[in-house]
Amino acid sequence: MRRYLGWALASAISLGFSGFGHVKAADLAARPYTKAPAAVVLSWTGFYVGAEGGGGWGKDDWTLPLVAGITAAGTDISGATAGGVIGYNWQMPSNVVLGIEANLDWADIAGTSTCISNPALNCRSKLDAMYTATGRLGYAFSSVLLYVKGGGAWTNNEYTVTTAATGALVESGSASRNGWTVGAGLEYMFAPNWSAKVEYDYYDFGNKSTLLVTPAGVALDTINSKLTVNTVKVGVNYHFNWGGPVVARY
């Protein structure tokens, strides 16, 4: 009987350790594989629209080509500009970004100076709009884009000559003119689909002859104007990302 009890006790202990071993093996089973979270890589590819505004300054030099090239005025101009932007970017695998962009800006960039050819008169030059169509070349550091741009530029230039004593209008004229522009900027993607920028641009509108007429419509002078403008603008763009969704890498 004692031998039977000993055998039963030994069997029970053996079974207990065996069960404990199975439980431990189950606890130590390999955990299911979990994929690492995706690393989000921003893409600048796609259409965008935006708004921009800032200030401009420049120089408008007048001469009277029909009077032996006498300088009529050298007018410093300055003022504000604001408008809209539309464009498209292509981001390449090398992070180089190519783009095209159109800017349509209202302007109030003007200046008045004493007419050199006649100190009794004031000569005034004013820009009321500036438009550009440019190509862009940039490099993307993820959410930061550094770029340069260049292309064609257009503006509308208004001229007035008034008496210094009374401000009475003597003659006036206007001219649509074209030229070229170059610039550089920094753009930062601060939220999904949204970026902010700061940009400097230089405009050269070359030389343009304009006929000035009296209030009665009598042609009085033809001036030759050389116009250059600088602007600094800030803006916000919304990116549709139609051409390039955000890339996910694992």
C-alpha positions as CSV (number, residue, x, y, z in Angstrom):
1,M,0.0,0.0,0.0
2,R,2.8,2.3,0.9
3,R,4.5,1.5,-2.4
4,Y,1.3,2.3,-4.3
5,L,0.9,5.7,-2.5
6,G,4.5,6.6,-3.3
7,W,4.0,5.8,-7.0
8,A,0.8,7.8,-7.1
9,L,2.4,10.8,-5.5
10,A,5.4,10.7,-7.9
11,S,3.0,10.5,-10.9
12,A,1.0,13.5,-9.6
13,I,4.1,15.6,-9.2
14,S,5.4,14.6,-12.7
15,L,2.0,15.6,-14.3
16,G,2.0,18.9,-12.4
17,F,5.5,19.9,-13.7
18,S,4.5,18.8,-17.2
19,G,1.4,21.0,-17.1
20,F,3.5,23.9,-15.8
21,G,5.9,23.4,-18.6
22,H,3.1,23.6,-21.2
23,V,1.8,26.8,-19.7
24,K,5.2,28.5,-19.7
25,A,5.7,27.4,-23.4
26,A,2.4,29.1,-24.3
27,D,3.3,32.2,-22.4
28,L,6.7,32.4,-24.2
29,A,5.2,31.9,-27.7
30,A,6.4,34.5,-30.3
31,R,4.3,37.7,-30.4
32,P,2.6,38.5,-33.7
33,Y,4.7,40.8,-36.1
34,T,3.7,44.4,-36.1
35,K,4.7,46.7,-39.0
36,A,6.6,49.8,-38.1
37,P,4.7,53.1,-38.5
38,A,5.0,54.7,-41.9
39,A,7.5,57.6,-42.2
40,V,5.6,60.5,-43.9
41,V,7.6,62.2,-46.7
42,L,6.1,65.5,-47.9
43,S,5.7,66.0,-51.7
44,W,5.5,69.5,-53.3
45,T,4.0,68.1,-56.5
46,G,0.7,69.4,-57.6
47,F,-1.4,72.5,-58.3
48,Y,-1.6,75.4,-55.8
49,V,-3.3,78.8,-55.4
50,G,-2.5,81.5,-53.0
51,A,-2.6,85.2,-51.9
52,E,0.3,87.5,-51.5
53,G,1.1,91.0,-50.5
54,G,4.0,93.3,-49.7
55,G,5.9,96.4,-50.7
56,G,7.8,97.7,-53.7
57,W,10.3,100.4,-54.6
58,G,12.1,101.5,-57.7
59,K,13.2,104.2,-60.1
60,D,11.5,105.7,-63.2
61,D,13.8,108.0,-65.2
62,W,12.2,110.2,-67.8
63,T,13.9,111.8,-70.8
64,L,12.6,114.0,-73.6
65,P,13.9,112.3,-76.7
66,L,12.5,115.0,-79.1
67,V,14.4,117.7,-77.2
68,A,18.0,116.4,-77.5
69,G,17.5,113.7,-74.8
70,I,17.0,116.3,-71.9
71,T,16.3,114.6,-68.6
72,A,12.7,115.4,-67.6
73,A,12.6,113.6,-64.2
74,G,14.3,111.0,-62.0
75,T,11.5,109.7,-59.9
76,D,11.8,107.4,-56.9
77,I,8.7,105.2,-56.6
78,S,7.4,103.1,-53.7
79,G,4.2,101.6,-52.3
80,A,2.2,98.5,-51.7
81,T,1.2,95.4,-53.8
82,A,-1.2,92.6,-53.2
83,G,-2.8,89.9,-55.3
84,G,-3.1,86.2,-56.2
85,V,-0.9,83.3,-57.3
86,I,-1.6,80.1,-59.3
87,G,1.0,77.5,-60.1
88,Y,2.1,73.9,-60.5
89,N,5.1,72.0,-59.0
90,W,6.9,68.8,-60.0
91,Q,9.1,67.3,-57.2
92,M,11.7,64.9,-58.6
93,P,13.2,61.9,-56.8
94,S,16.3,64.0,-56.2
95,N,14.2,66.5,-54.3
96,V,14.7,69.1,-57.0
97,V,11.4,70.9,-57.6
98,L,10.4,72.4,-61.0
99,G,7.5,74.7,-61.4
100,I,5.5,77.3,-63.3
101,E,3.7,80.2,-61.7
102,A,1.6,83.2,-62.6
103,N,1.2,86.2,-60.3
104,L,-1.5,88.8,-60.7
105,D,-0.9,91.7,-58.4
106,W,-2.7,95.0,-57.8
107,A,-0.1,97.8,-57.1
108,D,0.0,101.3,-55.7
109,I,3.7,102.0,-56.3
110,A,4.2,105.7,-57.1
111,G,6.4,108.7,-56.6
112,T,6.5,112.4,-57.4
113,S,9.6,114.6,-58.1
114,T,10.3,118.1,-59.4
115,C,10.6,117.9,-63.2
116,I,14.3,118.5,-64.0
117,S,13.4,120.0,-67.3
118,N,11.0,122.6,-65.7
119,P,11.3,123.1,-61.9
120,A,7.9,124.8,-61.8
121,L,6.3,121.4,-62.6
122,N,6.0,118.1,-60.7
123,C,6.4,114.8,-62.5
124,R,4.6,111.8,-61.1
125,S,4.9,108.1,-62.1
126,K,2.5,105.4,-60.8
127,L,2.1,101.6,-61.3
128,D,-1.4,100.2,-60.8
129,A,-0.8,96.5,-61.6
130,M,2.0,94.0,-62.1
131,Y,1.7,90.6,-63.7
132,T,4.3,87.8,-64.2
133,A,4.6,84.4,-65.8
134,T,7.7,82.6,-64.5
135,G,9.4,79.2,-64.2
136,R,10.7,78.1,-60.8
137,L,13.6,75.9,-59.8
138,G,13.9,74.8,-56.2
139,Y,15.2,72.2,-53.7
140,A,13.0,70.7,-51.0
141,F,14.3,70.0,-47.5
142,S,11.1,68.0,-46.6
143,S,8.7,70.8,-45.5
144,V,11.1,73.7,-46.6
145,L,11.5,74.7,-50.2
146,L,14.2,77.1,-51.4
147,Y,13.7,78.4,-54.9
148,V,14.7,80.9,-57.6
149,K,12.4,82.1,-60.4
150,G,12.4,84.0,-63.6
151,G,10.3,85.0,-66.6
152,G,8.2,87.7,-68.2
153,A,6.6,90.7,-66.5
154,W,3.9,93.2,-67.4
155,T,2.7,96.4,-65.9
156,N,0.6,99.6,-66.5
157,N,2.4,102.9,-66.0
158,E,0.6,106.2,-65.5
159,Y,2.3,109.6,-65.9
160,T,1.1,113.0,-64.8
161,V,2.7,116.4,-64.9
162,T,1.2,119.1,-62.6
163,T,2.1,122.6,-61.6
164,A,4.1,122.8,-58.4
165,A,2.2,125.9,-57.2
166,T,-1.4,124.8,-57.6
167,G,-1.4,121.1,-58.5
168,A,-3.3,121.8,-61.7
169,L,-2.9,119.0,-64.4
170,V,-0.7,120.0,-67.3
171,E,-0.4,116.7,-69.2
172,S,-0.8,113.0,-68.6
173,G,-0.4,109.6,-70.3
174,S,-0.3,105.9,-69.7
175,A,1.5,102.9,-71.1
176,S,1.2,99.2,-70.9
177,R,4.7,97.8,-70.8
178,N,6.5,94.5,-70.6
179,G,9.9,93.3,-69.3
180,W,11.5,90.5,-67.3
181,T,11.7,89.5,-63.7
182,V,14.0,87.3,-61.5
183,G,13.5,86.4,-57.9
184,A,14.2,84.1,-55.0
185,G,12.2,82.8,-52.0
186,L,11.6,80.4,-49.2
187,E,8.4,78.4,-48.7
188,Y,7.4,76.4,-45.6
189,M,4.7,73.7,-45.5
190,F,3.3,74.5,-42.0
191,A,0.2,72.2,-42.2
192,P,-1.2,69.6,-44.6
193,N,-1.8,71.4,-48.0
194,W,-0.8,74.8,-46.6
195,S,2.5,76.7,-47.0
196,A,3.7,80.2,-46.2
197,K,6.4,82.1,-48.3
198,V,8.6,85.1,-48.3
199,E,10.0,86.3,-51.7
200,Y,12.1,89.0,-53.3
201,D,11.6,90.0,-57.0
202,Y,13.4,92.3,-59.3
203,Y,11.6,93.7,-62.4
204,D,13.1,95.5,-65.4
205,F,10.6,97.0,-67.8
206,G,13.2,98.6,-70.1
207,N,12.6,101.7,-72.0
208,K,9.2,102.9,-73.2
209,S,8.0,105.9,-75.2
210,T,4.8,107.5,-74.1
211,L,2.8,110.4,-75.5
212,L,1.6,112.9,-72.9
213,V,-1.5,115.0,-73.8
214,T,-3.2,118.0,-72.1
215,P,-6.6,117.8,-70.5
216,A,-8.0,119.1,-73.8
217,G,-6.4,116.2,-75.6
218,V,-3.6,118.1,-77.3
219,A,-0.4,116.1,-77.7
220,L,2.3,118.1,-75.8
221,D,5.3,115.8,-75.1
222,T,6.7,112.4,-75.8
223,I,8.7,111.0,-73.0
224,N,11.1,108.0,-72.9
225,S,10.9,106.2,-69.5
226,K,13.3,103.6,-68.0
227,L,11.6,101.7,-65.2
228,T,12.9,99.2,-62.6
229,V,11.1,97.8,-59.6
230,N,12.0,95.7,-56.5
231,T,9.4,93.9,-54.3
232,V,9.4,91.9,-51.1
233,K,6.2,89.8,-50.6
234,V,4.8,87.4,-48.1
235,G,2.0,84.9,-49.0
236,V,0.1,81.8,-48.2
237,N,-0.6,79.0,-50.7
238,Y,-3.0,76.1,-50.7
239,H,-1.7,72.9,-52.4
240,F,-4.2,70.5,-54.0
241,N,-1.6,67.7,-54.5
242,W,-3.5,66.4,-57.5
243,G,-0.2,65.3,-59.1
244,G,1.6,64.0,-56.1
245,P,0.1,62.7,-52.9
246,V,2.1,62.4,-49.7
247,V,4.5,59.5,-50.0
248,A,4.6,56.9,-47.1
249,R,7.9,54.9,-46.6
250,Y,8.3,52.0,-44.2
